[in-house]
Amino acid sequence: MKKIKNIIELKEIIDKSQSIVLVNKTKLGLSNLHMIEEEYNQANKTSLKKFLSKQFFYNQPKIFFENYKKYIFGNNFLFNFDYLKKLEKQGKLKNIIDLNIDGIFTLKGFNNVIQLYGDIHKNYCIKCHKEFSLNYIKEYIGTVRCDLCNGLVKPNVTLPNEIILKSLLEKALFAIEKADLLLMLETPINNYPISNFIISSKKTLLITDKRTSKDIYLDYIYYADVLETLAKLNKKEVRK
Ligand SMILES: [Zn+2]
């Protein structure tokens, strides 16, 4: 593992890469429901993950939707996308694997986004499969039901006790195997399936402000705030 000392060194590594796959789990996005428990429990006594589980969706949908709406509509996006846009325009950024569920990269016009845990913009009736927008969820009072058949409307996100779609996982691994750099933003590297991503990659680079004992398994690591780093990388003249 090589610790990158400054932003110039970081920029050199990224500049040298011809095909990059980005894995994002930056804290300001809307986290996937698998990984929120720890974050949420630090601030609250009860487990949000439990209320967002498959059991609650099917057996107590009222409680599920109360928590789901509170969770997905209580976030703001402050991400700086300019540098990543530049990389995509240069043809270097091939895929984005988003571990969050806000679908923000698609909204911002990025191509080839893999929403590993789904995204909140897609919702469907579990009975007749009619599709619904995020607005439908937002404006619906109480348990969200289909306007055709009264079936439950399920957000197309992977709930904590559901597994990631195999086809999405395969797509992600295929992209990573082809790339020469796996660039990870605040990604929990000891978490499944990230550990598999690391094994399948040619070169790994993590930007994070949290240190873990697993960091030694990476090729490069840059300890810094992700948003600040992306803003610095975006400047024409990069200074230490
Ligand atoms: Zn329906």
Residues whose N, C-alpha, C, O or C-beta is under 5 A from the ligand:
A	BS01	ZN	C125 K127 C128 H129 K130 C146 L148 C149 N150 G151
